């Protein structure tokens, strides 16, 4: 590691990032890795066509593989993002773009997958409801396919990639059927340059009055920031680094707190926003017997795609929950998520298959929730959508009251401060059926009353106007 960027090394750019990627795969738990990645990127001028691929995967390494970051990470990451945008801009003819039509809204999204993919559903729900509530808007979704590489040369051994979004086109069309919303999928099997050129041409022809973006790794909104008003709607987390005229966020205080540290955003452009949410009803039923659970067992559930980062590192939380399981055989814990939980497996393997039920993936979470009694959320930032779904199924939520995606749905007043209080809340829900029903119904009422799409879309319309005004201010 020490010599990877020294002048004496014979490693070229591709070999350096290849080696760093391998070290992530080997789970080297040091922030020096993220620093070496960005030093390698920022020091290189000759291989800019590969930078976006490396930069995007660094985001996934950080979010999904628990790669630690250093103090100036966000600042350096933003610098590199600016360089990448400038590189692609240098290959584009942007002289005459920027036409805008009053009622046109462009959704520029990084990918679309199947409908039970929460980000995909949220994007399509916003487009559908915006059109239904304000039918005079013309809405078009442009899909970048950020982690679909087609015929592009992949230089990383450990790389996040996805099918081209058009593979799921029939699902998307069926879901938005009857609503006049168009989806444009990026070109397949072309270079990144060609894909971006085509998307920008199509967006310019559409002439949006506002560009709506939801993922910070999206490159097109960054490239077009100088030409169009951009609204960024956060889909979780408490900071970002992309350029926008308005940042619509669930946790404004968290964004402002982090902005004092990183200073990448204008605090006047950060707005508290209550997201809308809709749920697909399920007629599927699951029998507890399938998971060796009896009718009078008390079932806890936790869901997440990054539980190795969010749960396995919190040994105190695991120890406290497992202590409950050991002391009471009628309490079960279902954990849904694809990641291997090394600490849990190493120390509590004897509970697996009886008190602890591991499920890698569950397509129909709503059906699973019907056999659960309480959703328990570890001390993490993520988990928001799975928590909202649990609330809609009238499950009580046990959660810490610190800033997180989950507490935005649940409400800080419904969280607890300390681990001791957390365990006491679980015990109270176990011992008092009336209290459990009351808490569950209050969660269902909160999610349905406070996070309707009707209210969220009306708020979004106001933010569109602020976005346009902020854009005009920065032009002058």
C-alpha positions as CSV (number, residue, x, y, z in Angstrom):
1,X,0.0,0.0,0.0
2,X,2.7,2.4,0.9
3,X,4.4,2.5,-2.5
4,X,1.3,2.5,-4.8
5,X,1.6,6.2,-5.6
6,X,5.3,6.8,-5.2
7,X,7.2,8.0,-8.2
8,X,9.4,4.9,-8.3
9,X,6.5,2.6,-8.8
10,X,6.1,1.2,-12.3
11,X,2.3,0.8,-12.0
12,X,0.4,2.8,-14.5
13,X,-3.1,4.2,-13.8
14,X,-5.0,1.1,-14.8
15,X,-2.8,-1.2,-12.7
16,X,-3.1,1.1,-9.7
17,X,-6.9,1.2,-9.7
18,X,-7.0,-2.5,-10.4
19,X,-4.9,-3.2,-7.4
20,X,-6.9,-0.8,-5.2
21,X,-10.1,-2.5,-6.3
22,X,-8.7,-5.9,-5.3
23,X,-7.8,-4.6,-1.9
24,X,-11.4,-3.5,-1.4
25,X,-12.5,-7.0,-2.4
26,X,-10.2,-8.3,0.2
27,X,-11.9,-6.0,2.7
28,X,-8.8,-4.1,3.9
29,X,-10.5,-1.9,6.5
30,X,-8.5,1.3,6.1
31,X,-9.4,4.8,5.1
32,X,-6.0,5.0,3.3
33,X,-7.7,3.0,0.5
34,X,-10.3,5.7,-0.3
35,X,-7.5,8.3,-0.1
36,X,-5.3,6.3,-2.5
37,X,-8.2,6.0,-4.9
38,X,-8.8,9.7,-5.1
39,X,-5.1,10.6,-5.2
40,X,-4.7,8.2,-8.2
41,X,-7.7,9.8,-9.9
42,X,-6.7,13.4,-9.2
43,X,-3.1,12.9,-10.3
44,X,-4.1,11.3,-13.6
45,X,-4.8,13.3,-16.8
46,X,-4.3,10.7,-19.5
47,X,-7.0,8.2,-18.7
48,X,-10.0,10.4,-18.1
49,X,-12.3,8.2,-20.1
50,X,-12.0,5.6,-17.3
51,X,-12.4,8.0,-14.3
52,X,-16.2,7.9,-14.1
53,X,-16.2,4.1,-13.9
54,X,-13.7,4.2,-11.0
55,X,-15.4,7.2,-9.3
56,X,-18.9,5.6,-9.3
57,X,-17.6,2.3,-8.0
58,X,-15.8,4.1,-5.2
59,X,-19.2,5.4,-4.1
60,X,-20.5,1.8,-4.0
61,X,-17.4,0.6,-2.1
62,X,-18.1,3.3,0.5
63,X,-21.8,2.6,0.7
64,X,-22.1,-1.2,0.3
65,X,-18.7,-2.5,1.3
66,X,-18.1,-0.3,4.3
67,X,-14.9,1.3,2.9
68,X,-13.9,4.0,5.5
69,X,-13.4,7.6,4.3
70,X,-10.9,10.2,5.4
71,X,-11.6,13.8,6.6
72,X,-11.3,15.5,3.2
73,X,-13.0,12.7,1.3
74,X,-16.1,14.7,0.2
75,X,-14.0,17.7,-0.9
76,X,-11.7,15.5,-3.0
77,X,-14.6,13.4,-4.3
78,X,-16.3,16.6,-5.4
79,X,-13.1,17.9,-7.1
80,X,-12.9,14.7,-9.1
81,X,-16.6,14.8,-10.0
82,X,-16.0,18.3,-11.4
83,X,-13.0,17.1,-13.4
84,X,-15.1,14.2,-14.8
85,X,-17.9,16.5,-15.8
86,X,-15.5,18.9,-17.4
87,X,-13.9,16.1,-19.4
88,X,-17.2,15.0,-20.9
89,X,-18.2,18.7,-21.5
90,X,-15.0,19.1,-23.5
91,X,-16.2,16.4,-25.9
92,X,-19.7,17.9,-26.3
93,X,-21.1,20.8,-28.3
94,X,-23.1,22.7,-25.7
95,X,-23.2,26.0,-27.5
96,X,-26.9,26.2,-28.3
97,X,-28.5,24.1,-25.5
98,X,-30.7,25.4,-22.7
99,X,-34.0,25.8,-24.4
100,X,-36.8,25.6,-21.7
101,X,-40.5,25.1,-22.0
102,X,-42.6,26.1,-19.0
103,X,-44.4,22.9,-18.3
104,X,-41.7,20.4,-19.1
105,X,-40.1,18.4,-16.3
106,X,-37.2,16.0,-17.0
107,X,-36.6,13.2,-14.6
108,X,-32.9,12.2,-15.0
109,X,-32.3,9.0,-13.2
110,X,-29.3,6.7,-12.9
111,X,-31.2,3.4,-13.6
112,X,-34.7,1.7,-13.5
113,X,-35.1,-1.9,-12.4
114,X,-38.0,-4.1,-11.4
115,X,-40.9,-2.4,-9.6
116,X,-40.1,-3.9,-6.2
117,X,-36.7,-2.1,-6.4
118,X,-37.6,0.7,-4.0
119,X,-35.7,3.5,-5.9
120,X,-37.4,2.5,-9.2
121,X,-40.8,2.4,-7.7
122,X,-40.3,5.8,-6.0
123,X,-39.2,7.4,-9.3
124,X,-42.2,6.1,-11.2
125,X,-44.5,6.9,-8.4
126,X,-43.3,10.6,-8.4
127,X,-43.7,10.8,-12.2
128,X,-47.2,9.2,-12.1
129,X,-48.5,11.3,-9.3
130,X,-47.0,14.5,-10.6
131,X,-48.8,14.0,-13.9
132,X,-52.1,13.0,-12.2
133,X,-52.2,16.0,-9.8
134,X,-50.9,18.5,-12.3
135,X,-51.9,17.1,-15.8
136,X,-50.6,20.1,-17.7
137,X,-47.0,19.1,-16.8
138,X,-45.2,17.2,-19.5
139,X,-43.0,14.6,-17.8
140,X,-40.3,12.6,-19.4
141,X,-37.9,10.2,-17.7
142,X,-34.3,9.9,-19.1
143,X,-32.3,6.9,-17.9
144,X,-28.6,7.2,-17.7
145,X,-27.7,3.5,-16.8
146,X,-24.7,4.6,-14.8
147,X,-23.5,1.1,-13.9
148,X,-24.4,-0.6,-17.2
149,X,-21.2,-0.7,-19.2
150,X,-22.3,-2.4,-22.4
151,X,-19.3,-2.7,-24.7
152,X,-17.3,-0.3,-22.5
153,X,-13.9,-1.6,-21.3
154,X,-14.1,-2.5,-17.6
155,X,-10.8,-1.9,-15.8
156,X,-11.8,-2.9,-12.2
157,X,-11.8,-6.6,-11.0
158,X,-14.4,-5.7,-8.4
159,X,-17.1,-3.8,-10.1
160,X,-20.8,-2.9,-9.5
161,X,-22.9,-3.3,-12.6
162,X,-26.5,-3.8,-13.6
163,X,-28.6,-4.9,-16.6
164,X,-29.5,-2.1,-19.1
165,X,-32.8,-0.6,-17.8
166,X,-34.6,-1.3,-21.1
167,X,-34.5,-5.0,-20.1
168,X,-37.3,-4.1,-17.6
169,X,-39.2,-1.9,-20.0
170,X,-42.4,-4.0,-20.0
171,X,-42.6,-3.8,-16.2
172,X,-42.2,0.0,-16.3
173,X,-44.8,0.4,-19.0
174,X,-47.3,-1.8,-17.2
175,X,-46.7,0.2,-14.0
176,X,-47.3,3.6,-15.5
177,X,-50.1,2.4,-17.9
178,X,-52.8,5.0,-18.3
179,X,-50.6,7.9,-17.3
180,X,-48.9,10.0,-20.0
181,X,-45.3,9.7,-18.9
182,X,-42.6,8.8,-21.4
183,X,-39.4,7.0,-20.6
184,X,-36.3,7.3,-22.8
185,X,-33.6,4.7,-22.2
186,X,-29.9,5.4,-22.9
187,X,-28.3,3.8,-25.9
188,X,-26.9,0.3,-25.5
189,X,-23.5,-1.0,-26.5
190,X,-21.9,2.3,-27.1
191,X,-19.1,4.3,-25.4
192,X,-19.9,6.4,-22.4
193,X,-19.2,9.5,-24.5
194,X,-21.7,8.4,-27.1
195,X,-24.3,7.6,-24.5
196,X,-24.0,11.0,-22.8
197,X,-24.1,12.8,-26.2
198,X,-27.3,11.1,-27.1
199,X,-28.9,11.7,-23.8
200,X,-28.0,15.4,-23.7
201,X,-29.4,15.8,-27.3
202,X,-32.7,14.2,-26.3
203,X,-33.0,16.2,-23.1
204,X,-32.2,19.5,-25.0
205,X,-34.9,18.6,-27.6
206,X,-37.4,18.0,-24.8
207,X,-36.5,21.5,-23.4
208,X,-37.1,21.0,-19.7
209,X,-37.9,23.9,-17.4
210,X,-36.5,21.9,-14.4
211,X,-34.3,18.8,-14.2
212,X,-35.3,16.5,-11.4
213,X,-32.4,14.3,-10.0
214,X,-32.4,11.7,-7.3
215,X,-29.0,10.1,-7.2
216,X,-25.7,11.9,-6.5
217,X,-23.7,9.7,-8.9
218,X,-25.8,10.9,-11.8
219,X,-23.5,12.7,-14.3
220,X,-26.0,14.3,-16.7
221,X,-27.5,16.8,-14.2
222,X,-23.9,17.8,-13.3
223,X,-23.0,18.4,-16.9
224,X,-26.2,20.4,-17.5
225,X,-26.2,22.4,-14.3
226,X,-24.9,25.5,-16.1
227,X,-27.8,25.4,-18.6
228,X,-30.9,24.3,-16.6
229,X,-32.5,24.6,-13.2
230,X,-31.7,21.4,-11.2
231,X,-33.6,20.0,-8.2
232,X,-32.0,17.2,-6.2
233,X,-34.4,15.0,-4.2
234,X,-32.5,13.0,-1.6
235,X,-33.3,9.3,-1.4
236,X,-31.7,8.9,2.0
237,X,-28.5,9.9,3.7
238,X,-27.5,13.2,5.2
239,X,-25.1,14.8,2.7
240,X,-24.4,15.1,-1.0
241,X,-21.8,16.6,-3.2
242,X,-23.6,17.2,-6.5
243,X,-24.6,20.6,-7.9
244,X,-28.2,21.7,-7.7
245,X,-30.3,24.8,-7.2
246,X,-32.5,23.1,-4.5
247,X,-31.7,20.2,-2.3
248,X,-35.0,18.6,-1.1
249,X,-34.0,16.4,1.9
250,X,-35.7,14.4,4.6
251,X,-33.1,15.3,7.3
252,X,-32.3,19.0,6.9
253,X,-30.6,19.3,10.2
254,X,-28.3,16.4,9.3
255,X,-27.4,18.1,6.0
256,X,-26.7,21.4,7.7
257,X,-24.6,19.8,10.3
258,X,-22.5,18.0,7.8
259,X,-22.3,21.1,5.6
260,X,-20.6,23.0,8.4
261,X,-17.9,20.3,8.2
262,X,-17.6,19.9,4.4
263,X,-18.9,23.3,3.2
264,X,-19.8,22.0,-0.3
265,X,-23.4,23.3,-0.4
266,X,-25.2,26.6,0.0
267,X,-27.2,26.1,3.2
268,X,-29.9,28.5,1.8
269,X,-30.6,25.9,-0.9
270,X,-31.3,23.0,1.5
271,X,-35.1,22.5,2.1
272,X,-36.9,20.1,4.4
273,X,-39.1,17.8,2.3
274,X,-41.6,15.1,3.3
275,X,-41.4,12.4,0.7
276,X,-44.5,10.7,-0.6
277,X,-44.9,6.9,-0.5
278,X,-47.3,4.4,-1.9
279,X,-47.4,0.6,-1.3
280,X,-48.3,-2.2,-3.5
281,X,-50.9,-4.4,-1.7
282,X,-50.1,-8.1,-1.6
283,X,-52.6,-11.0,-1.5
284,X,-49.8,-13.5,-0.7
285,X,-49.8,-15.2,2.7
286,X,-46.8,-16.8,4.4
287,X,-47.2,-19.5,7.0
288,X,-45.0,-19.1,10.1
289,X,-44.3,-22.9,9.8
290,X,-42.2,-22.2,6.7
291,X,-39.6,-20.6,9.1
292,X,-40.1,-22.9,12.0
293,X,-42.0,-20.2,13.9
294,X,-45.0,-21.1,16.1
295,X,-48.2,-19.1,16.3
296,X,-47.4,-17.8,19.8
297,X,-43.8,-16.8,19.1
298,X,-42.8,-13.1,19.2
299,X,-41.1,-12.2,16.0
300,X,-38.6,-9.3,15.5
301,X,-37.5,-8.3,12.0
302,X,-34.7,-6.3,10.6
303,X,-34.2,-5.6,6.8
304,X,-31.3,-4.1,4.9
305,X,-29.0,-4.5,1.9
306,X,-25.9,-3.2,3.8
307,X,-26.3,-5.0,7.2
308,X,-22.6,-5.9,7.2
309,X,-21.9,-2.2,7.5
310,X,-25.0,-1.2,9.5
311,X,-25.5,-4.1,11.8
312,X,-22.4,-6.4,12.1
313,X,-20.2,-3.5,13.2
314,X,-22.5,-2.7,16.0
315,X,-21.5,-5.5,18.4
316,X,-23.3,-4.0,21.4
317,X,-26.6,-4.0,19.5
318,X,-26.2,-7.6,18.4
319,X,-25.1,-8.7,21.9
320,X,-28.2,-7.0,23.4
321,X,-30.7,-8.6,21.0
322,X,-29.1,-12.0,21.2
323,X,-29.2,-11.8,25.1
324,X,-33.0,-11.4,24.8
325,X,-33.2,-14.4,22.4
326,X,-31.1,-16.6,24.7
327,X,-33.2,-15.7,27.7
328,X,-36.6,-16.3,26.0
329,X,-37.0,-19.0,23.4
330,X,-40.3,-17.6,22.3
331,X,-38.6,-14.6,20.8
332,X,-37.3,-15.0,17.2
333,X,-35.3,-12.6,15.0
334,X,-35.7,-12.6,11.3
335,X,-32.9,-10.8,9.5
336,X,-33.4,-10.1,5.8
337,X,-30.4,-9.1,3.7
338,X,-27.7,-10.5,1.4
339,X,-24.6,-9.7,3.4
340,X,-22.7,-12.1,5.6
341,X,-22.8,-11.0,9.2
342,X,-19.4,-12.3,10.4
343,X,-19.7,-11.2,14.1
344,X,-23.2,-12.5,14.5
345,X,-22.3,-15.8,12.8
346,X,-19.1,-16.3,14.7
347,X,-20.5,-15.5,18.2
348,X,-24.1,-16.7,17.9
349,X,-24.1,-19.4,15.3
350,X,-25.8,-21.7,17.8
351,X,-28.9,-19.5,17.5
352,X,-29.1,-19.8,13.7
353,X,-32.1,-21.8,12.4
354,X,-34.0,-21.5,15.7
355,X,-33.9,-18.1,17.3
356,X,-32.3,-16.3,14.4
357,X,-33.7,-16.8,10.9
358,X,-31.6,-15.5,8.0
359,X,-33.2,-14.6,4.7
360,X,-30.9,-13.4,1.9
361,X,-33.7,-11.8,-0.2
362,X,-37.5,-11.6,0.1
363,X,-39.3,-10.3,-3.0
364,X,-42.6,-9.8,-1.1
365,X,-41.7,-8.0,2.1
366,X,-45.3,-7.1,2.9
367,X,-46.2,-10.8,3.1
368,X,-43.3,-11.4,5.4
369,X,-44.2,-8.5,7.6
370,X,-47.6,-10.2,8.2
371,X,-45.9,-12.9,10.3
372,X,-43.8,-10.4,12.3
373,X,-44.6,-8.5,15.5
374,X,-42.0,-5.7,15.7
375,X,-39.5,-4.1,13.4
376,X,-36.2,-3.4,15.2
377,X,-33.8,-0.9,13.6
378,X,-30.1,-0.9,14.5
379,X,-28.3,2.4,15.0
380,X,-27.8,3.1,11.3
381,X,-28.6,5.8,8.8
382,X,-30.3,3.5,6.2
383,X,-33.3,1.2,6.2
384,X,-35.9,3.9,5.5
385,X,-38.1,2.3,2.9
386,X,-38.3,-1.1,4.6
387,X,-39.3,0.8,7.8
388,X,-42.0,2.7,6.0
389,X,-43.4,-0.5,4.6
390,X,-43.4,-2.1,8.1
391,X,-45.3,1.0,9.4
392,X,-47.9,0.6,6.8
393,X,-48.4,-3.0,8.0
394,X,-49.0,-1.7,11.5
395,X,-45.8,-3.0,13.0
396,X,-44.4,-1.1,15.9
397,X,-40.9,0.3,15.2
398,X,-38.1,0.2,17.8
399,X,-35.6,2.8,16.7
400,X,-33.0,5.2,18.1
401,X,-34.0,8.8,18.0
402,X,-30.8,10.0,16.3
403,X,-30.9,11.5,12.7
404,X,-31.5,8.7,10.2
405,X,-33.6,7.8,7.2
406,X,-35.8,5.7,9.4
407,X,-36.5,8.4,12.1
408,X,-37.7,10.7,9.3
409,X,-40.6,8.3,8.8
410,X,-41.1,7.2,12.5
411,X,-40.7,10.6,14.1
412,X,-38.0,11.5,16.7
413,X,-40.6,11.5,19.5
414,X,-41.2,7.8,18.8
415,X,-37.5,6.8,19.1
416,X,-35.4,6.0,22.1
417,X,-32.1,7.4,23.2
418,X,-30.1,4.6,24.9
419,X,-29.6,0.9,24.3
420,X,-31.1,0.2,27.8
421,X,-34.3,2.0,26.7
422,X,-34.3,0.2,23.4
423,X,-34.3,-3.2,25.2
424,X,-37.0,-2.1,27.6
425,X,-39.2,-1.1,24.7
426,X,-38.9,-4.5,23.1
427,X,-39.7,-6.2,26.4
428,X,-42.8,-3.9,26.9
429,X,-44.0,-4.7,23.4
430,X,-43.5,-8.5,24.2
431,X,-45.4,-8.4,27.5
432,X,-48.2,-6.0,26.6
433,X,-50.3,-6.9,23.6
434,X,-52.6,-3.8,23.9
435,X,-49.5,-1.6,23.9
436,X,-48.1,-3.4,20.9
437,X,-51.4,-3.0,18.9
438,X,-51.6,0.7,19.9
439,X,-48.0,1.4,18.8
440,X,-48.5,-0.5,15.5
441,X,-51.7,1.4,14.7
442,X,-50.0,4.7,15.5
443,X,-47.2,3.9,13.0
444,X,-49.8,3.0,10.3
445,X,-51.7,6.2,10.9
446,X,-48.5,8.3,10.8
447,X,-47.2,6.9,7.5
448,X,-50.6,7.2,5.8
449,X,-51.4,10.7,7.1
450,X,-48.0,12.4,6.9
451,X,-46.5,11.0,3.8
452,X,-49.2,11.1,1.1
453,X,-48.2,11.8,-2.5
454,X,-50.8,14.5,-2.8
455,X,-49.1,16.6,-0.1
456,X,-45.6,15.7,-1.3
457,X,-46.3,16.7,-4.9
458,X,-47.8,20.0,-3.9
459,X,-44.7,20.7,-1.9
460,X,-42.6,19.6,-4.8
461,X,-44.4,22.0,-7.2
462,X,-43.4,24.9,-4.8
463,X,-39.8,23.7,-4.9
464,X,-39.8,23.7,-8.7
465,X,-40.6,27.4,-8.5
466,X,-37.8,28.0,-6.0
467,X,-35.4,26.0,-8.2
468,X,-36.2,28.2,-11.2
469,X,-35.7,31.3,-9.2
470,X,-32.4,30.1,-7.8
471,X,-31.2,29.2,-11.3
472,X,-32.0,32.8,-12.5
473,X,-30.2,34.3,-9.6
474,X,-27.0,32.3,-10.3
475,X,-27.1,33.4,-14.0
476,X,-27.1,37.1,-13.0
